[in-house]
Amino acid sequence: MNKQIALQDLGLKDYKETWDYQETLFKGIVDTKIKNRREEACLKTNNYFLFVEHPHVYTLGKSGDFSNLLLNETQLTEKGATFYKINRGGDITYHGPGQVVGYPILDLENFFTDIHKYLRFLEEMIILTLLDYGLKAERSDGETGVWLDVGTPFARKICAMGVRASRWVTMHGFALNVNADLGYFDNIIPCGIRGKAVTSLNVELGVKEVPVHEVKQRLLKHFQTLFEAEFFDYAELAK
């Protein structure tokens, strides 16, 4: 088992470029696993964790409903946004400046072979991070992501999630609204769930901006504890 994870912060990066990059890392892990089984080898599989911020973009999961996008192509252009139908689970969501987006690309055979446990751990990482800021976040039965005020008329989503897994290798991940422009969510039915609001950490704390670096550090701390993992700088892989 290899519980070391190469951490890379991509900064502001185009969604399609990042998706292609994820696919490259994903394929590298899968190819190693196939080679190990075919040749009875014992090559180590790598794990990665990408942080990224995307320009305005809407993405639709493989089983999502296109009608949950409320803009046509011309309106998308006017909003300065792009749209992609992609290969993760879940319905439609928005990514943009002010979000902390995380893509763990892990060989779960290095940790545990349980995709439901994996998703619960990602949710727990978000819940614990928000608790650091004095917010009680929860899961909502039958609805994806992490929410505030679950079970009340004021329920609102603060983090969206959608993953893909094959041969126990994961990709895609989570999008936590930290300083997000919530107006962009008005152009979709987020995750296909009608009548529910969306919020952002800065709004909940009543501040103009929450330090993103601080949020990332808290996320990594909780991820590391939950997965019993160790992070190292991606640049070390090239040495």
Secondary structure as the mmCIF struct_conf table of DSSP 4:
data_model
#
loop_
_struct_conf.conf_type_id
_struct_conf.id
_struct_conf.beg_label_comp_id
_struct_conf.beg_label_asym_id
_struct_conf.beg_label_seq_id
_struct_conf.end_label_comp_id
_struct_conf.end_label_asym_id
_struct_conf.end_label_seq_id
STRN STRN1 GLN A 4 LEU A 12
HELX_RH_AL_P HELX_RH_AL_P1 TYR A 15 GLU A 39
TURN_TY1_P TURN_TY1_P1 GLU A 40 GLU A 40
HELX_LH_PP_P HELX_LH_PP_P1 LEU A 43 ASN A 46
STRN STRN2 TYR A 48 GLU A 53
BEND BEND1 PRO A 55 HIS A 56
STRN STRN3 VAL A 57 LEU A 60
TURN_TY1_P TURN_TY1_P2 LYS A 62 SER A 63
HELX_RH_3T_P HELX_RH_3T_P1 PHE A 66 ASN A 68
STRN STRN4 LEU A 69 LEU A 69
HELX_RH_AL_P HELX_RH_AL_P2 GLU A 73 GLU A 78
TURN_TY1_P TURN_TY1_P3 LYS A 79 GLY A 80
STRN STRN5 THR A 82 LYS A 85
BEND BEND2 ASN A 87 ASP A 91
STRN STRN6 ILE A 92 HIS A 95
TURN_TY1_P TURN_TY1_P4 PRO A 97 GLY A 98
STRN STRN7 GLN A 99 ILE A 105
STRN STRN8 ASP A 107 ASP A 107
HELX_RH_3T_P HELX_RH_3T_P2 LEU A 108 ASN A 110
TURN_TY1_P TURN_TY1_P5 PHE A 111 PHE A 111
BEND BEND3 THR A 113 THR A 113
HELX_RH_AL_P HELX_RH_AL_P3 ILE A 115 ASP A 132
TURN_TY1_P TURN_TY1_P6 TYR A 133 GLY A 134
STRN STRN9 ALA A 137 SER A 140
TURN_TY1_P TURN_TY1_P7 ASP A 141 GLY A 142
STRN STRN10 GLU A 143 LEU A 148
BEND BEND4 ASP A 149 ASP A 149
TURN_TY1_P TURN_TY1_P8 VAL A 150 GLY A 151
BEND BEND5 THR A 152 THR A 152
TURN_TY1_P TURN_TY1_P9 PRO A 153 PHE A 154
STRN STRN11 ARG A 156 SER A 166
TURN_TY1_P TURN_TY1_P10 ARG A 167 TRP A 168
STRN STRN12 VAL A 169 ASN A 177
BEND BEND6 VAL A 178 ASN A 179
HELX_RH_3T_P HELX_RH_3T_P3 LEU A 182 ASN A 187
STRN STRN13 ILE A 188 ILE A 188
HELX_RH_3T_P HELX_RH_3T_P4 PRO A 190 GLY A 192
TURN_TY1_P TURN_TY1_P11 ARG A 194 GLY A 195
STRN STRN14 ALA A 197 VAL A 198
HELX_RH_AL_P HELX_RH_AL_P4 LEU A 201 LEU A 205
TURN_TY1_P TURN_TY1_P12 GLY A 206 GLY A 206
BEND BEND7 LYS A 208 LYS A 208
HELX_RH_AL_P HELX_RH_AL_P5 VAL A 212 PHE A 227
TURN_TY1_P TURN_TY1_P13 GLU A 228 GLU A 228
STRN STRN15 GLU A 230 ASP A 233
HELX_RH_3T_P HELX_RH_3T_P5 TYR A 234 ALA A 238
#
